Amino acid sequence: MGSQEVSSVDWQGKHVTVAGLGVSGIPAARALHERGAVVTVVNDGDDERARAQAAELEALGVTVRLGDGATLPPSTELVVTAPGWQPDKPLFLAAAEAGVDIWGDVELAWRLRGTDGREPAPWLAVTGTNGKTTTVRMLASILEAAGLRTAAVGNIGVSLLDAVLGEQEYDVLAVELSSYQLHWASSPRAHSGAVLNLAPDHLDWHGSMTAYAADKGRVYEGNTVACVYNVADPATEDLVRAADVEEGCRAIGFTLGAPGPSQLGVVDGILVDRAFVPDRHQQAQELAEVTDVHPPAPHNIANALAAAALARAFGVGAAAVRDGLRAFRPDAHRIEHVADIGEVAYVDDSKATNTHAAEASLAAYDSVVWIAGGLAKGATFDALVTGAAKRLRGAVLMGADRALIREALTRHAPEVPVVELDRTDTGAMSEAVARAAALARPGDTVLLAPACASMDMFVNYNKRGEAFADAVRARADESA
C-alpha cells in the first residue's frame, strides 16, 4: 500500500476537538483520549440519544458540549470531524483562520493504523455516486472466499477506527469511502482504489460538480497497484489520469461489454479478466457467470466487475471471485425482489435516492410501473425520464417534489399514465402500491426507485422500503 509509514504524532496533552457524535465521532473521541489527548466533543444535536452518548464519554473524562457545533473551543490544536459536517460551518472556518488542521475519521484511522505495533492491513478502497456499499460487500465476500481475514468498513456503517485499532487482525480491508470522508482525508494511500461512477449528488455540500469529482478522485491518490475506473463513465478515467500514484500502478477499466487489454468485462454471459493475466493482449481469464451475480441487473454486474478488479489486484484467484459472488446477497432495499402477484413482479429499490441510481434500476426491467418521488435535493429529472420513457407502463408519484417528476413525464413521456398522491400519512405507500398494481399488466415490474431522498415522509430509505414491502406482502396475502 505504498509506504507502510506509521504516524508519529505525540498525542499526550494535545487538545483535540471532535466534531460530532455517532458512528465515527465516538470511536475517535475514545481513541484520542486513550492516547492521552485532551478531547472536547462538540455536537449540534441535544436529544436523548446524544445525551446518553455524552454521558458515556464524560465518564471517561472527555468533555462534551451538546447543541454547540459552531464554536471552536479555546486551545484547539486539531479538529477531527464526522463526515457529514459541511465545510462552511463556522467551526471549520474558525479552525482554518487559526491555522488548525481538520481531519476526518478516515484521516485519523490512517494516521493511527499500526501504532499498536501490528502490521497495518492494506486498504482496497471504493467510492462513487452509487453502488459503493454493494461493491464493498461483494469485495469482502470475494476476499473471504479466498481465505483472507477481511471486513467491509468505512461509510458502510462500520467504523474504520474500530477496524484499525480493534483486537481483530486483518489481511486486507474493503473500505467504502464517501465524498464527505474523502474531502477530509489527504494522507490515505490505498493498495488499490475504484471510482464506480460519477453523477451530480451532494452538490449543496461540495459546492460544485468539479469539487465533488475532485473529492471522489482522492481515492486514487498514492495507489500502488491499481486504479479501477468505469469505461462507460469517462469522468472516472479522467480522475485516474489526474491522480498522483506510485510508480507501476495500473489503470484498470471495467465494462459491461467485451474487455480490451487491462480491462474486465462480459463475454457471452461470462465475467472475464484481461487485466491480471500473464499476457493481457492474448489471454483472458474467466471469473464467473453473469448468473452468479445477485441480482444480475446491469448496474449490479458493473459492481461485481469493480469488486473483482480490486480483488484480482490483490492477487485473488478466479475461483474465489466466482465463489464470493455466488455467496453474496445484497442488503435490503437494493433492487430487492419482494413478491410476484398475478404475474407482476414487485421490486424494492428504495436505496435509489438519486436520479443516477434510479436510471440504473429502471434499465434493469423492460416494462415498469414506477413508484417515485420524495425530496429531490436540487435534482432534475428530464434525462432520467427521457432514457426510461420506452420502459414505463405507468408512474405513481408521491412526496414533496413529485411535481418535478410529473413535469418531466409530461414533457418527455406524455403517453405514460401518471397517478399523483397528495398525502404523506402512513397509508400513502399502501395506496401507491394499489394504484401501481392497477396500472400493471402481466409481465410488468412494479418498481420502487424513488430518485429522491426519503426524509419528507420517512425516517430513512430503509423505512420507505419496509413500507413498500409491507404493502406488497399484504396485497399478496389478500390475493392468495
N, C-alpha and C positions, 0 to 999 in steps of 0.2 A: 504494500500500500504506500509506495514511496518510502520515505524515511520513516522509521518507527520511533521518531523522537517522542519523548515524554515531557510533559510540561514541568517546568522547574519553578513555578510560581510559589512564593512563600506566602501561605495564606494566614499564618499566625498573626492575629491582630489586625488583619486587613478589613476595612469597613466596606461591606458589600450590601447593596440594595437589590433585593429580588422583587421584580415587578410581577405580581400575580400569584395566586394560589393554584390549585388544580394539579393536573397530571404531571406538569413539568416544574411548577414553582415549588411544590412541597419537597420533592426529591432534591432540588437544587439547594433549598434552604438547609435541609438536613446535611447534605454532603459538605457544604461550605462550613457549617457550624462544627461538624465533626473534625474538620481540618484546622480549626482554631480561628476562623474568620468571625468578625463581629457582624452579625447578619440582621438586617431590618427588612421585613417583608411589607410592601405596600400593595393594597388591593382595592379595586373600585367598589366591589360589592361588600355589603354588610348584612347578609342574610344569615339564616340559621346554620346552613352548611358551612359558610365561611367562618362563622364564629366557632364552630366545632373544630374546624381545621386549625384556626388560630390558637385555640386552647391547647391543642397537641404540640404545636411548635413552641408556644410560650412556656410550656412545661419543660422544654429542653433548654430554654434560655434564649430563644430567638424573639426579637421584638417584632410585633405585628401591628400594622396600622390599617384598620379596615375603613373603607369609604374614603380613602385618601390616596388615589393612584396618580395624582397630578403633581405632587410636591416632592422635590428631591431632598432626602434627608441630609442634614449637615454632615460633613466629613466623609461623604461617599467617595470611595476610590474606584469602584467598579459597579456597573449595573448589569444584572442578569435578568433578562425579560422572558416572560411566557410568549409563545409565538404570535398570538392574535393581537397584541397591543400595537396600535398604529404608530408609525414612525413620527407623526407630527404631534404626539402627545406632549404636553408641557414638561413632563418628567424628562423625556428624551431631549427635548430642546434645551432644557436647563443643563443636562449632563453634557451635551455637545459644547455648550457655551463654556462650561467649566473644564473642558478637556478630559472628561471622564469617559472611559471606554464603555461601550454597550455590547454585551454578548447575549446570544440566545442560548436556549437549553442545549442545542446541538453543539455550539461552540464550546460550552462548558464541558459537555460529555467528551468531546475530542481532547480537550486540554487535560482532563482527569484520567483518561484511559491509560492504563499501565502504571499508574502511580502507586499501585499496591504491590508492585514487583512482578506481576504476571505479564506475559507477552500479550500485547493488545491484539484483539481479533480484527482482521481486515473487515472493511465495510464494502458491501455491494449496495449501491445507493440508487433509489428510484424516485423520480419526480415526474410531473406532467399535469396537465389540467384535469384529465380523467384517467381512471384505471390504476392509480397508484396502489391502493390497498390490495386490490385483486392481484396485481402483478407481484407485489412483495410477498403476499401469502403463497402464490404459486411458486415463487423462487424459494421460499423457505421449505415448501413441500418437496421440491426437487433436491435441495441440499440435504434434507433429512433422508430422502431415498438413497442418496449417495453415502449415507452413513456419517455425515458430518454433524457436529454439535452446532446448532444454529437457533436463531429466534427471529421472528418478524417484529421489528421495533420501530420507534420513532413516531411519526404522525399517525400511525395505525392505532395509537392509544396506549402503547406500552412505552414507558419512559426509557429513553436511551441511557440516561444516567443510571437507572436501575440495572440495565443490561451490562453497562461498562463496569460498574462498581459492585454488582451483586456477587454472591458466592458461586453461582454457576459460571463455569468457564466455557467459552465458545471457540470453535474453529473459525467461524465466519458469521457476520451479522447481515441479515437482509433488512435494509434501512429505508423506510419511507420518509421522504422529506417534502414538506410543503414549501410553497414560495415564501410564506411568512418565516419559516425556520431558516431557509437559505439566506434570506435578507440579512439576518443577524449572525451569519456563520462565514467567516473569512478564512479560517485555518484548515477545516477538514479536507483530507486528501483520500478519496476512496480508491480501493483497488480498481473498481470499475463502476461506471455510473450510466444511467439511462434517463433520457427525457422522452416520455412516451408520445406526447403531443403538446401543442400549444394553441390555445383559443382564449379569447377575451374572458377574464374572470378576475374577481377581486381588484378591479381597476380603481375602485374607490380607495383601496388600501395602498396600492402601489403608485397610483397617480397617473400611470400611462401603460400602454401595452409594451412599450420599449423597456420600461423599468421592470415590469412583470417578467418579461422574457429574460432580461439580464439576470434577475434573481434566480430564475429556473436554471440558467446556464452555469451557475456556480457549482452545480452538481458534477460538472466535468473538470473543474479546476484541480490540477495536480494528479489526475487519474494516471495509474501506472500501466494498466493492461488494456482496457477497452473503454471507449466512449460509444455507447449504444444509442442509435438515433432511428427515427421513423422515416423510411424512404418516402412515404406518402405525405409527409409534413416537412417540406424543405426548411422551415424555420428551425427545426431541431438540428438539422445538419449544419445550418449556419452557426448555431451555438457551439457545435464541436469545432468548427474552423476557428472560432474566436477564442477558444479555451487555451490556456497555458498548461500543457500536460507534460508528463515525464517522457523522456526520450524512449521511443519504441512503442508508446501507447498507440493503439489502432482504433480507427473509426469503423464501427460495425453496424451495418444497417439491418433493419427487419422490414419485410414486405409481405403483403398477402398474395403477391404474385410469385413467379419463379425468381429465385435469388440469383444475383450476379456474384462474382467473387467478393469475399469479405462481407457477405450478407447471409441472413437466414430468411427463409421464405416457405412457400407452399407449392408443391408439385403433385398433381393428381391426388389430392386429399392427404398428402404426406407432408409433415413439417420437416424441412430439410436445412442442413447446415453446410454452407460453403465458405465459412469463415475460419473455423477451428479444425481444419483438416490439413494433412501434410501438403497437399497440392490443391489450393483452392481454385485454381484455374481449370483443373481437370477432374477433381473429385467432389463428391457430395456425400454427406452422412445423413442417413435417415434417422430422425429423432423420435417421432411419434406420429400417430394418425390424427387427423382433424377430430375424429370421433372420440379421441382420448381427452379432449378439452371440454369442460363442462361450464356453461352451455357452449356449443360450437358456433356462437354468433360471431360475425366478422371481427368486431372490436375485441372480443374475448380471445380470439385466435391471435390477434396482434399482441395482446397482453402476454399470452403464452410464449410467443416468439421472443419478446423482450426478456422475459424471465429466463427462457432457455439460453439466450445470448449471454446474459450475465453469469449463469451457471457454467456454461461452456468456457467463458473467460477465466473462471476459477478452476478449470480443469475437470469438471464433472463429465462423466461418460454418458453416452447416448441412452443407455438402458435406464439410468437414474432419471434422466429428463422424462422419458416415457412414463416410468413408474410414478414419479412425483406428480405429473399432470393427471394421471389416472386417479390418484388418491385425492386430489384437491377438489373441494367443493366451495363455491363462492359464499361469502357472507350473505345474510338475509338482505332482501330489498335491492339486490343487484341482478336485474333481469331474471328474477326467480319465478319459475312456473308454479302457480298456485293450484289450479284445477282446470279440468275440461268439463264444460257443461253444454250439452246439446251440440257437440262438435265445434264449440267455440273455446279457444284457449284463453286463460286469464293469466297475465304476467305482471308481476310487481317489479318495477324498476324505479322505485321511489328515490333511489340514490341519484337518479338522473336530474340533478338540481340545477343544471345549466343547459344552454342550447346545444353545446358540443356533445354532451353526454346523451341528450335526448335524440340527437341526429343519429348517433351510433346505434341507439336502441331501436329506433324506428326502422333503420336499414336492415335489421335482422329479420323482419317479417314482411310478407308480400301484401297482406291485406289487413289493415289495422283500424280498430276503433280506438281513438286516442283520448285518454283522460289526462288533462294538462292544466297548468295554472298554479299560481301562488305568488311569491314575491319575485319580481323579475330582476332585481338588483341592477337595473340600468340596461338590461339586455334588450336586443331587438330580435324579431322572430321571422323576418322576411326570408332570409336564406334558409332557415330551418324548414319553413312551410313549403317553399319552392322545391326543395330537394325531396320532401316527403309526400308531395301532393298526390302523386300517382298511387301511393300505397294506402291513402286514407279512405276508409269506408265512411267514417264519421268522426266527430270530435265532441267531447263533453268537457266544458271548461268551467273551472271553479277558481276561487281565490281572489286576492286583492287586485292582481294585474291581469286578470283573464281577458279584459278588453283589448290589451295589446296583441294577444294571440288571435282573438276573433278578427281584429282589423287586418292582420296578416293573412288569415284564411280568406277573408273577403276579397283581398287584393289578388292573391295568388292561387287560391283553390275555391272559387266561388260555388262550384258544384258540390262541394262536400257539406253534408248536413251538419249543423252545429247546434248543440244544446248548451245554454249558459245557465249555471246555477247561482242564484243570488242569495246564498245562505252560507253561514260559517259555523253552524252548530254541529254537534257530534254526529248527527244523522246525515250530514251532507255527503259523505263518501258513500254511504249506502244508496242514496239516491243517484249518485254519479254512476255507480256500478249498474243499477237498474236501468238507467237511461242508456248506458252504453250497450247493455245486453239487448235492449230493444232495437238498436241500430245494427247489431251484429248479425251476420249470416254464417251458416256452416262453413268452416274453413278459415274464418276470421280469427284475429287475436285482439282481445281487449287488453290494451297496454297502458298501464300507469307509468308514464315517463314525463313528469311534470314540466321539465325545462325551467323550473323555478325553485327557489327555496321554499321551505315549509312553514316558517315561523308565523305567518299571518293566521294560520288555522291550527297548527300542530306544534308540539314542543320541538320536534325534530323530524328528519326524514324517516327515521325508524317508526315513529308513531303514525306517520302518514301511511307508510307501507303496511303496518299492522291493521290500520282501519280498513284499507283496501282488502287485505287478505281475509279479515273477519267478515266483511260484506260478501266477498265471493264465496267463502265457505258456507255462510248462512244461506246463500242462494242455492248452492249445491245441495245442501240438506233438504231444502224445500222441493227441489226437483227430483230427489232420489226416490 
